[in-house]
Amino acid sequence: MKEGIYINPFTNPTLEECATILYPPSYLSLEKALNNHNVLPQACYTMTFVTTRNDYNTSIREVAIEYNHIPQELFFGYSFDRFTNSYIASPEKAYVDWLYVRGIKDKIGEYQLLSMPDEMELIELDVNKIEQIIKDIKNIEIASDVNMLYSKVRKELWHKFSQ
């Protein structure tokens, strides 16, 4: 895979397993995890992970792998998936990670999202779990930022679907 890390030729590790070994600590999140949880039905051609390390892009077996930095205070809400032999965010945590990573703060402190797929099936997410994840963020500034993005998205969606 890379210098000092080799794949056992007698096993066939999953891409997810290879990716988490290649750049630890990391777990599958964002668009790919939302796709795996049927929240984002469109195909994902990039495997998206979050990590407490710097952003990093690579490929494994010709599949693009994207690692996105998140603060240590956001590095929770994932579990071990025996099917892929790797760690994956819960659907709600993948959504919160997506809000954080894909959200940006402009010069006057207003938030906007870089990209929000219209196909996202947010009805599949448990609002109470999302709100609890936001409450569990230990850093008050990060929690406030994520909550502001979440509130904005909820307001925009309510306006979109109420018309």
Beta strands, then each sheet from edge to edge (+ up, - down):
strand 1: 26-28
strand 2: 46-51
strand 3: 56-60
strand 4: 63-69
strand 5: 78-81
strand 6: 86-89
strand 7: 103-105
strand 8: 111-113
sheet 1: 1+ 2- 4- 3+
sheet 2: 5+ 6-
sheet 3: 7+ 8-
end
